[in-house]
């Protein structure tokens, strides 16, 4: 299954959109101990040993042929299968603040995931077997008789709930290969993360490692933190993961440790991968022929480089597939951010893009040399995730290695780290017709030479005090090709910041290859802002014209 098919299957689910869970039972039933397997010892060392041993064996797919009644489910039917909250994993725990329910296998989710309940006091784990009694099929049109005796069906994944909505609105979910998501205080899902990415942009087909087993550790009474362990498997790698998940009031924070054991050499290994969607925004209007001014889960890639530099890279919906790599050493953090939370900038009452969370990666320890890689895929709508980002280690990935990466994931409206107080941040990026004086319509006489205008707004970092202090600000702009002219630095009182205007002229350049642009504010011998990096796709020469004037 390719990424788009997998994501399309996931996106139809109400769980991804943060809608209420499927209908509950009309009458509560007696609770049962759903962890009915034989007890066995389990800890993280045990899981690592399992992954090591798995990696030296030939890969065996765990994908199963599902009963016909499940394989032929429509997305609507699949989503109508409800889990009985009276059989949730931690239903009988005292002072319960968290709980877990499970996703049914079916449709494209045909790789059974085995689930275990782990007692932290005894370190004893018991498997939770599939049982139709755990689910409600009333509105799903499922032939339950085909499921009898199928305790090996497993589950498709799990989702967690937090008090006071312990059965109504989930706050995180693991579903589909190694994909998972979480919410912030808005309760709205957005972009997703993965356990690992393999050959996302390489000469060989992309591989989707899958979490095949989970051990869910019972939280302490009244606690809003729990630990999940996961076994990852694929043709190229096996892995052991530990997720310490903090379900905080306004965000979810995942403290992750993983140990990867390659089965074979890997061309492109992605660490802390994330997947998002960008259809159109303030600087790219060609795909926004809808009632919505903007459509995106994330609007930028933010990077805090190992040398301390902050970088803002606005996302694109490119005319053709585009791959970028940003070389770094020991990065301090990176993430796909949704920085605009104003409803009027989206006017969307279905996707609620103004509520979508950001996702920030904070490496634990030093990751060494490598690249933050960004893949942008053309998309014609909002139902396909077209943005992929991850860290790729510089070292070759060979058989027999043991790779360890620790990091934290912050699912929140704003990332935990922002440019230091001394640095202004990019508020927005816009582009449009250029070549004439700002504030004047071209009129009947358009410029003889075609140009494109860019406007980059900067706020914060103390630059709002610069006009009063009469400190000159300079815009350090560089472009890969063409020429920059007519640079203007304008104080914009409504945003309490500066707008940098400049026109890009192609000159003799007729290429449609993307042009890298760089801008940073400087003044008083200091760097005043984060670095703006943008990739512009110029039109073909025959399209570098202005619209005909109505009176012409």
C-alpha positions as a printed NumPy array, in Angstrom:
array([[  0.   ,   0.   ,   0.   ],
       [  1.393,   3.44 ,  -0.899],
       [  1.309,   6.445,   1.433],
       [ -1.697,   8.058,  -0.17 ],
       [ -3.839,   4.917,   0.023],
       [ -2.838,   4.36 ,   3.64 ],
       [ -3.518,   7.946,   4.612],
       [ -6.805,   8.036,   2.742],
       [ -7.974,   5.022,   4.735],
       [ -6.971,   6.718,   7.967],
       [ -8.414,  10.113,   7.183],
       [-11.961,   8.869,   6.809],
       [-12.065,   7.869,  10.446],
       [-13.782,  10.015,  13.019],
       [-10.957,   9.22 ,  15.414],
       [ -8.534,  11.218,  13.291],
       [-10.84 ,  14.217,  13.232],
       [-11.522,  14.252,  16.952],
       [-15.233,  13.515,  16.588],
       [-17.06 ,  11.697,  19.362],
       [-16.504,   7.954,  19.436],
       [-19.055,   5.667,  17.824],
       [-22.412,   5.128,  19.582],
       [-22.218,   3.642,  23.033],
       [-24.289,   0.732,  24.261],
       [-27.729,   1.638,  25.455],
       [-27.321,  -0.499,  28.555],
       [-24.105,  -1.025,  30.489],
       [-22.853,  -4.578,  30.773],
       [-20.862,  -6.207,  33.516],
       [-17.195,  -5.417,  33.202],
       [-14.829,  -8.269,  32.402],
       [-11.08 ,  -8.642,  32.598],
       [-10.223,  -8.24 ,  28.921],
       [ -6.56 ,  -9.177,  29.471],
       [ -7.131, -12.936,  29.397],
       [ -3.773, -14.266,  28.166],
       [ -1.136, -16.167,  30.114],
       [  1.038, -13.95 ,  32.345],
       [  4.65 , -13.425,  31.282],
       [  7.489, -11.173,  32.418],
       [  8.025,  -8.024,  30.385],
       [ 10.248,  -4.928,  30.524],
       [ 12.055,  -2.697,  28.027],
       [ 15.153,  -4.923,  28.049],
       [ 12.925,  -7.848,  27.111],
       [ 11.471,  -5.865,  24.213],
       [ 14.915,  -4.882,  22.927],
       [ 15.982,  -8.519,  22.985],
       [ 12.835,  -9.44 ,  21.04 ],
       [ 13.646,  -6.837,  18.382],
       [ 17.279,  -7.957,  18.112],
       [ 16.256, -11.569,  17.63 ],
       [ 13.575, -10.565,  15.132],
       [ 16.1  ,  -8.622,  13.048],
       [ 18.324, -11.65 ,  12.418],
       [ 15.41 , -13.68 ,  11.079],
       [ 13.834, -13.326,   7.617],
       [ 10.936, -10.903,   7.601],
       [  7.499, -12.484,   7.816],
       [  4.479, -10.335,   7.081],
       [  1.703, -10.457,   9.657],
       [ -0.925,  -9.163,   7.232],
       [ -3.966, -11.442,   7.36 ],
       [ -6.816, -12.186,   4.993],
       [ -9.773, -10.816,   6.894],
       [-13.225, -12.383,   6.974],
       [-15.212, -11.109,   4.009],
       [-17.579,  -9.113,   6.207],
       [-14.619,  -7.036,   7.474],
       [-12.594,  -6.836,   4.267],
       [-15.492,  -5.288,   2.336],
       [-16.461,  -2.651,   4.891],
       [-16.953,   0.868,   3.585],
       [-15.294,   3.694,   5.543],
       [-18.7  ,   4.647,   6.941],
       [-19.408,   1.095,   8.081],
       [-15.963,   0.714,   9.605],
       [-16.312,   3.932,  11.53 ],
       [-19.72 ,   2.812,  12.845],
       [-18.128,  -0.055,  14.795],
       [-18.17 ,   1.128,  18.397],
       [-16.057,  -0.076,  21.285],
       [-17.952,  -0.816,  24.496],
       [-16.569,   1.682,  27.053],
       [-17.543,  -0.662,  29.891],
       [-14.839,  -2.995,  28.599],
       [-12.146,  -0.336,  28.265],
       [ -8.71 ,  -1.338,  29.475],
       [ -8.558,   0.63 ,  32.723],
       [-12.283,   0.817,  33.413],
       [-12.   ,  -0.494,  36.986],
       [ -8.881,   1.435,  38.015],
       [ -9.323,   3.64 ,  41.129],
       [ -9.189,   7.423,  40.624],
       [ -9.133,   6.792,  36.88 ],
       [ -7.865,   9.743,  34.824],
       [ -6.969,   7.794,  31.669],
       [ -8.464,   4.943,  29.708],
       [ -7.831,   2.991,  26.499],
       [-10.089,   1.537,  23.814],
       [ -9.15 ,  -0.494,  20.766],
       [ -9.718,  -0.14 ,  17.024],
       [-11.313,  -3.012,  15.144],
       [ -9.506,  -4.629,  12.207],
       [-11.224,  -4.187,   8.869],
       [-11.143,  -2.453,   5.514],
       [ -7.46 ,  -1.655,   4.746],
       [ -6.43 ,  -2.267,   8.353],
       [ -5.621,  -5.945,   7.84 ],
       [ -2.418,  -6.254,   9.876],
       [ -3.451,  -7.524,  13.317],
       [ -1.793,  -5.727,  16.195],
       [ -1.433,  -7.762,  19.381],
       [ -2.186,  -5.89 ,  22.604],
       [ -0.982,  -6.605,  26.134],
       [ -1.83 ,  -5.187,  29.544],
       [  1.243,  -4.621,  31.724],
       [  1.182,  -4.46 ,  35.524],
       [  3.996,  -2.075,  36.588],
       [  4.209,  -3.592,  40.074],
       [  4.808,  -7.187,  39.017],
       [  6.137,  -6.544,  35.467],
       [  3.695,  -9.22 ,  34.342],
       [  1.947,  -8.813,  30.985],
       [ -1.187, -10.528,  29.696],
       [ -2.434, -10.507,  26.136],
       [ -5.799,  -8.955,  25.299],
       [ -7.466, -11.175,  22.729],
       [ -9.999, -10.036,  20.199],
       [-13.59 , -10.731,  21.195],
       [-16.716,  -9.524,  19.337],
       [-18.242,  -8.872,  22.773],
       [-15.903,  -5.873,  23.092],
       [-17.578,  -4.086,  20.189],
       [-20.948,  -2.805,  19.052],
       [-21.843,  -3.684,  15.443],
       [-25.394,  -2.371,  15.504],
       [-24.889,   0.265,  12.785],
       [-21.944,  -1.33 ,  10.967],
       [-23.644,  -4.099,   8.934],
       [-21.112,  -6.721,  10.086],
       [-21.914, -10.439,   9.968],
       [-20.768, -11.268,  13.489],
       [-21.082, -15.006,  12.846],
       [-17.954, -14.745,  10.672],
       [-16.003, -13.495,  13.711],
       [-16.737, -16.369,  16.068],
       [-13.597, -18.13 ,  17.293],
       [-11.37 , -15.475,  15.705],
       [ -9.438, -14.435,  18.81 ],
       [ -6.321, -14.197,  16.612],
       [ -7.777, -11.249,  14.692],
       [ -6.079,  -8.861,  17.069],
       [ -6.802,  -5.152,  16.817],
       [ -5.943,  -2.366,  14.377],
       [ -4.636,  -0.017,  17.054],
       [ -5.695,   1.847,  20.179],
       [ -6.716,   5.26 ,  21.391],
       [ -6.524,   6.91 ,  24.787],
       [ -9.031,   9.085,  26.626],
       [ -8.572,  11.505,  29.48 ],
       [-10.985,  12.57 ,  32.216],
       [-13.56 ,  14.013,  32.189],
       [-14.251,  12.617,  28.669],
       [-13.209,   9.055,  29.389],
       [-15.379,   7.541,  26.665],
       [-16.347,  10.425,  24.416],
       [-13.336,  12.183,  22.926],
       [ -9.932,  10.603,  22.48 ],
       [ -6.721,  12.56 ,  22.894],
       [ -4.29 ,  10.274,  21.061],
       [ -4.46 ,   7.311,  18.734],
       [ -2.182,   4.75 ,  17.111],
       [ -3.683,   3.42 ,  13.872],
       [ -2.262,   2.334,  10.515],
       [  1.295,   0.918,  10.217],
       [  3.291,   3.022,  12.704],
       [  1.217,   6.213,  12.397],
       [  0.003,   8.002,  15.505],
       [ -1.513,  11.358,  16.445],
       [ -2.357,  13.458,  19.472],
       [ -4.228,  16.676,  20.226],
       [ -3.738,  19.838,  22.215],
       [ -6.338,  21.616,  24.346],
       [ -8.627,  22.135,  21.33 ],
       [ -9.183,  18.379,  21.019],
       [ -8.638,  18.616,  17.258],
       [ -6.409,  16.145,  15.427],
       [ -4.099,  17.384,  12.684],
       [ -0.78 ,  16.107,  11.427],
       [  0.582,  12.674,  12.299],
       [  3.866,  11.121,  13.381],
       [  5.379,   7.72 ,  12.583],
       [  7.692,   5.284,  14.264],
       [ 10.125,   5.282,  11.331],
       [ 10.238,   6.178,   7.64 ],
       [ 12.161,   4.121,   5.09 ],
       [ 13.026,   5.175,   1.541],
       [ 10.428,   7.933,   1.39 ],
       [ 12.348,   9.568,  -1.47 ],
       [ 14.71 ,   6.969,  -2.894],
       [ 15.246,   4.726,  -5.896],
       [ 13.396,   1.875,  -4.187],
       [  9.699,   1.786,  -3.191],
       [  8.804,   3.371,   0.118],
       [  8.467,   0.982,   3.03 ],
       [  6.025,   1.398,   5.894],
       [  7.302,  -0.221,   9.12 ],
       [  4.442,  -1.271,  11.366],
       [  3.909,  -1.513,  15.093],
       [  2.85 ,  -5.149,  15.47 ],
       [  2.581,  -5.37 ,  19.281],
       [  1.84 ,  -2.96 ,  22.112],
       [  2.282,  -3.349,  25.862],
       [  0.182,  -0.776,  27.729],
       [  1.287,  -0.156,  31.293],
       [ -1.44 ,   0.563,  33.814],
       [ -1.055,   4.142,  35.127],
       [ -0.935,   4.988,  38.804],
       [ -4.238,   6.068,  40.417],
       [ -5.008,   9.673,  39.522],
       [ -2.05 ,   9.868,  37.116],
       [ -2.281,  11.478,  33.676],
       [  0.881,   9.809,  32.399],
       [  1.158,   6.286,  31.039],
       [  3.774,   4.202,  29.248],
       [  3.311,   2.238,  26.042],
       [  5.881,  -0.151,  24.592],
       [  5.822,  -1.128,  20.922],
       [  7.517,  -3.676,  18.677],
       [  8.205,  -2.382,  15.171],
       [  8.803,  -4.646,  12.196],
       [  9.351,  -4.35 ,   8.446],
       [ 11.412,  -6.009,   5.686],
       [ 14.331,  -3.667,   6.467],
       [ 14.298,  -3.123,  10.219],
       [ 13.013,  -4.287,  13.593],
       [ 12.713,  -1.925,  16.538],
       [ 11.826,  -1.509,  20.195],
       [ 10.004,   1.655,  21.288],
       [  9.096,   3.116,  24.647],
       [  6.549,   5.948,  24.8  ],
       [  6.159,   7.759,  28.114],
       [  3.028,   9.775,  27.333],
       [  2.179,  12.842,  29.409],
       [ -1.439,  13.881,  28.853],
       [ -1.14 ,  17.435,  30.12 ],
       [ -3.895,  20.021,  30.382],
       [ -3.08 ,  21.937,  27.2  ],
       [ -0.925,  19.464,  25.271],
       [  0.35 ,  15.904,  24.931],
       [  4.076,  15.265,  25.375],
       [  5.624,  11.949,  24.339],
       [  9.039,  11.014,  25.699],
       [ 10.305,   8.408,  23.219],
       [ 13.26 ,   6.021,  23.238],
       [ 13.817,   3.664,  20.345],
       [ 16.348,   0.995,  19.428],
       [ 16.502,   0.022,  15.76 ],
       [ 18.121,  -3.13 ,  14.337],
       [ 18.47 ,  -3.121,  10.515],
       [ 17.872,  -6.36 ,   8.634],
       [ 19.547,  -4.897,   5.573],
       [ 21.213,  -1.736,   4.358],
       [ 18.802,   1.202,   4.22 ],
       [ 19.231,   4.023,   1.726],
       [ 17.104,   6.548,   3.591],
       [ 16.143,   6.062,   7.232],
       [ 13.836,   8.724,   8.66 ],
       [ 13.945,   9.357,  12.42 ],
       [ 11.017,  11.132,  14.149],
       [  9.066,  11.359,  10.887],
       [  5.937,  13.468,  10.64 ],
       [  3.313,  13.778,   7.911],
       [  1.074,  16.767,   7.265],
       [ -0.975,  18.586,   4.629],
       [ -0.491,  21.921,   2.896],
       [ -2.859,  22.805,   0.079],
       [ -2.647,  26.6  ,   0.037],
       [ -1.82 ,  29.52 ,   2.294],
       [ -1.102,  33.238,   2.306],
       [  1.745,  32.922,  -0.199],
       [  0.269,  30.33 ,  -2.553],
       [ -3.228,  30.885,  -3.815],
       [ -3.349,  28.757,  -7.002],
       [ -4.98 ,  25.77 ,  -5.253],
       [ -7.413,  27.777,  -3.107],
       [-10.257,  27.954,  -5.603],
       [-12.685,  27.219,  -2.788],
       [-14.593,  29.248,  -0.219],
       [-11.619,  28.938,   2.126],
       [ -8.808,  31.535,   2.173],
       [ -6.314,  28.927,   3.423],
       [ -6.227,  25.132,   3.722],
       [ -3.429,  23.453,   5.66 ],
       [ -2.618,  21.348,   8.729],
       [  0.795,  23.018,   8.993],
       [  2.147,  26.207,   7.457],
       [  5.893,  25.909,   8.   ],
       [  8.877,  23.797,   8.866],
       [ 10.703,  25.337,  11.807],
       [ 14.297,  24.351,  12.612],
       [ 16.521,  25.174,  15.553],
       [ 19.897,  24.238,  14.163],
       [ 22.83 ,  22.875,  16.119],
       [ 24.689,  26.194,  15.7  ],
       [ 21.793,  28.072,  17.337],
       [ 20.278,  29.492,  14.134],
       [ 16.481,  29.56 ,  13.903],
       [ 15.04 ,  28.883,  10.443],
       [ 11.495,  29.332,   9.115],
       [ 10.751,  27.445,   5.901],
       [  7.181,  28.143,   4.647],
       [  5.577,  25.037,   3.164],
       [  4.55 ,  24.708,  -0.48 ],
       [  2.077,  22.771,  -2.566],
       [  4.563,  22.511,  -5.424],
       [  3.75 ,  22.084,  -9.123],
       [  5.858,  18.913,  -9.048],
       [  7.314,  16.671,  -6.373],
       [ 10.017,  18.53 ,  -4.461],
       [ 12.685,  17.23 ,  -2.081],
       [ 14.908,  19.402,   0.142],
       [ 17.641,  18.486,   2.625],
       [ 18.956,  20.818,   5.322],
       [ 22.358,  19.681,   6.572],
       [ 22.921,  19.999,  10.307],
       [ 24.866,  18.598,  13.226],
       [ 23.263,  17.874,  16.594],
       [ 19.986,  19.713,  15.884],
       [ 18.295,  21.308,  18.869],
       [ 14.796,  20.815,  17.466],
       [ 12.526,  20.886,  14.432],
       [  8.851,  20.595,  13.661],
       [  5.905,  21.2  ,  11.377],
       [  3.976,  24.1  ,  12.868],
       [  0.497,  25.537,  12.521],
       [  1.095,  29.121,  13.634],
       [ -2.094,  30.778,  12.393],
       [ -5.026,  30.038,  14.72 ],
       [ -7.465,  32.698,  13.479],
       [-10.744,  31.149,  12.284],
       [-11.35 ,  33.992,   9.825],
       [ -8.174,  33.031,   7.955],
       [ -9.689,  29.623,   7.076],
       [-13.483,  29.97 ,   7.391],
       [-13.646,  26.189,   7.668],
       [-16.33 ,  24.558,   9.828],
       [-15.488,  20.979,   8.797],
       [-11.705,  20.716,   9.043],
       [-11.297,  23.41 ,  11.73 ],
       [ -7.794,  24.165,  10.525],
       [ -7.417,  27.018,  12.984],
       [ -7.456,  24.394,  15.774],
       [ -4.842,  22.046,  14.332],
       [ -1.851,  21.412,  16.62 ],
       [  1.832,  21.847,  15.859],
       [  4.326,  19.024,  16.322],
       [  7.809,  19.739,  17.661],
       [ 10.694,  17.272,  17.934],
       [ 13.231,  17.792,  20.712],
       [ 16.224,  15.42 ,  20.401],
       [ 17.543,  13.932,  23.621],
       [ 21.334,  13.936,  23.564],
       [ 23.414,  14.459,  20.432],
       [ 22.253,  13.   ,  17.145],
       [ 25.495,  13.774,  15.296],
       [ 25.641,  14.706,  11.627],
       [ 22.699,  14.377,   9.291],
       [ 19.924,  16.215,   7.496],
       [ 16.417,  17.414,   8.164],
       [ 14.702,  16.235,   5.004],
       [ 11.483,  17.67 ,   3.597],
       [  9.323,  16.126,   0.89 ],
       [  6.511,  18.188,  -0.66 ],
       [  4.06 ,  16.402,  -2.973],
       [  1.594,  18.155,  -5.297],
       [ -2.003,  17.772,  -4.17 ],
       [ -5.305,  18.999,  -5.569],
       [ -7.199,  18.968,  -2.31 ],
       [ -7.169,  18.673,   1.435],
       [ -7.769,  14.937,   1.856],
       [ -4.222,  13.812,   1.068],
       [ -1.25 ,  14.436,   3.315],
       [  1.466,  15.769,   1.015],
       [  4.183,  16.904,   3.436],
       [  6.771,  14.57 ,   4.992],
       [  9.625,  15.633,   7.263],
       [ 12.214,  13.699,   9.312],
       [ 15.845,  13.482,  10.422],
       [ 18.173,  11.347,   8.29 ],
       [ 21.461,  10.308,   9.948],
       [ 24.556,  10.89 ,   7.835],
       [ 26.05 ,   7.522,   8.703],
       [ 25.238,   4.624,   6.35 ],
       [ 22.675,   2.178,   7.736],
       [ 24.056,  -1.352,   7.558],
       [ 22.997,  -4.811,   8.698],
       [ 23.92 ,  -5.662,  12.276],
       [ 23.929,  -2.123,  13.616],
       [ 22.124,  -0.995,  16.728],
       [ 20.766,   2.534,  16.399],
       [ 19.452,   4.421,  19.417],
       [ 17.505,   7.663,  19.219],
       [ 15.734,   9.466,  22.022],
       [ 13.454,  12.445,  21.535],
       [ 10.362,  14.201,  22.797],
       [  7.297,  15.041,  20.743],
       [  5.22 ,  18.066,  21.74 ],
       [  1.662,  18.169,  20.397],
       [  0.579,  21.723,  21.15 ],
       [ -0.763,  24.917,  19.627],
       [  2.688,  26.484,  19.898],
       [  6.015,  24.663,  20.091],
       [  7.728,  24.563,  23.497],
       [ 10.698,  26.343,  22.002],
       [ 10.523,  29.537,  19.99 ],
       [ 13.226,  31.883,  18.773],
       [ 15.034,  33.477,  21.68 ],
       [ 13.552,  36.737,  23.006],
       [ 16.158,  38.664,  21.024],
       [ 14.998,  37.267,  17.675],
       [ 11.931,  38.306,  15.692],
       [  9.918,  35.502,  14.104],
       [  8.255,  35.246,  10.715],
       [  4.556,  36.037,  11.005],
       [  3.526,  35.429,   7.4  ],
       [  4.69 ,  35.234,   3.789],
       [  2.819,  36.668,   0.809],
       [  3.488,  37.078,  -2.887],
       [  1.819,  38.767,  -5.848],
       [  2.377,  40.95 ,  -8.907],
       [  5.495,  43.1  ,  -8.748],
       [  7.308,  45.675, -10.781],
       [  5.279,  48.751,  -9.78 ],
       [  5.193,  51.053,  -6.781],
       [  3.46 ,  49.505,  -3.77 ],
       [  0.146,  51.213,  -3.153],
       [ -0.385,  52.011,  -6.826],
       [ -2.431,  49.846,  -9.163],
       [ -0.634,  49.122, -12.413],
       [ -3.397,  50.992, -14.244],
       [ -3.537,  50.922, -18.013],
       [  0.208,  50.611, -18.35 ],
       [  1.663,  47.495, -16.816],
       [  5.414,  47.332, -16.273],
       [  7.374,  46.346, -19.338],
       [  9.409,  43.839, -17.365],
       [  7.672,  41.061, -15.411],
       [  8.464,  40.712, -11.701],
       [  7.131,  38.913,  -8.647],
       [  6.668,  40.703,  -5.317],
       [  7.229,  39.148,  -1.903],
       [  6.127,  40.437,   1.497],
       [  7.552,  38.869,   4.658],
       [  6.264,  40.066,   8.031],
       [  8.388,  39.87 ,  11.19 ],
       [  7.116,  40.356,  14.74 ],
       [  8.444,  39.99 ,  18.277],
       [ 12.012,  39.809,  19.478],
       [ 12.041,  43.463,  20.48 ],
       [ 11.872,  44.834,  16.943],
       [  8.734,  46.729,  17.933],
       [ 11.057,  49.027,  19.92 ],
       [ 13.364,  49.731,  16.986],
       [ 11.459,  52.691,  15.475],
       [ 11.49 ,  54.587,  18.778],
       [ 15.154,  53.86 ,  19.283],
       [ 15.934,  54.926,  15.731],
       [ 17.988,  51.789,  15.169],
       [ 18.379,  51.138,  11.43 ],
       [ 17.198,  47.73 ,  10.256],
       [ 18.699,  46.05 ,   7.235],
       [ 17.186,  43.196,   5.208],
       [ 19.868,  40.768,   4.137],
       [ 18.321,  39.081,   1.072],
       [ 19.868,  36.55 ,  -1.271],
       [ 18.384,  34.539,  -4.139],
       [ 19.796,  31.627,  -6.103],
       [ 18.981,  33.158,  -9.503],
       [ 17.621,  36.377, -10.883],
       [ 17.808,  39.749,  -9.181],
       [ 16.241,  41.409,  -6.144],
       [ 15.144,  45.049,  -6.53 ],
       [ 13.014,  47.642,  -4.782],
       [ 13.558,  46.485,  -1.212],
       [ 11.366,  48.304,   1.313],
       [ 11.34 ,  47.967,   5.099],
       [  7.962,  49.139,   6.368],
       [  6.692,  49.514,   9.907],
       [  3.209,  47.956,  10.145],
       [  1.424,  49.252,  13.229],
       [ -1.515,  46.759,  13.236],
       [  0.877,  43.829,  13.639],
       [  3.432,  45.756,  15.699],
       [  6.175,  44.577,  13.388],
       [  8.003,  45.091,  10.118],
       [  7.104,  44.104,   6.577],
       [  9.924,  43.468,   4.125],
       [  8.891,  44.04 ,   0.514],
       [ 11.037,  43.122,  -2.45 ],
       [ 10.6  ,  42.306,  -6.132],
       [ 12.265,  39.387,  -7.856],
       [ 13.201,  39.848, -11.511],
       [ 14.155,  36.774, -13.543],
       [ 16.415,  38.66 , -15.932],
       [ 17.616,  36.277, -18.626],
       [ 16.692,  33.232, -16.565],
       [ 13.984,  31.212, -18.309],
       [ 14.094,  28.154, -16.056],
       [ 11.081,  26.968, -14.081],
       [ 13.308,  25.227, -11.527],
       [ 12.627,  26.372,  -7.962],
       [ 14.56 ,  29.339,  -6.628],
       [ 15.815,  29.348,  -3.061],
       [ 15.408,  32.686,  -1.302],
       [ 16.906,  33.724,   2.027],
       [ 16.128,  36.714,   4.228],
       [ 17.282,  37.747,   7.684],
       [ 16.96 ,  41.056,   9.52 ],
       [ 20.078,  42.697,  10.892],
       [ 20.763,  45.885,  12.799],
       [ 23.273,  47.379,  15.202],
       [ 25.756,  44.693,  14.254],
       [ 23.394,  41.896,  15.367],
       [ 21.071,  39.354,  13.863],
       [ 17.522,  40.476,  14.701],
       [ 15.355,  37.672,  13.313],
       [ 15.097,  34.022,  12.497],
       [ 16.126,  33.108,   8.954],
       [ 13.389,  33.017,   6.326],
       [ 13.999,  30.348,   3.685],
       [ 11.57 ,  30.135,   0.818],
       [ 11.369,  28.128,  -2.376],
       [  9.666,  29.911,  -5.244],
       [  8.537,  28.176,  -8.446],
       [  8.676,  30.708, -11.309],
       [  6.197,  30.294, -14.159],
       [  7.24 ,  29.405, -17.677],
       [  8.51 ,  32.398, -19.703],
       [  5.343,  32.564, -21.811],
       [  3.301,  32.933, -18.625],
       [  5.328,  35.799, -17.22 ],
       [  2.75 ,  38.352, -18.231],
       [  0.28 ,  40.654, -16.541],
       [ -3.493,  40.283, -16.985],
       [ -5.006,  42.277, -19.808],
       [ -6.453,  45.597, -18.674],
       [-10.253,  45.796, -19.131],
       [ -9.925,  49.091, -21.026],
       [ -7.204,  47.844, -23.346]])
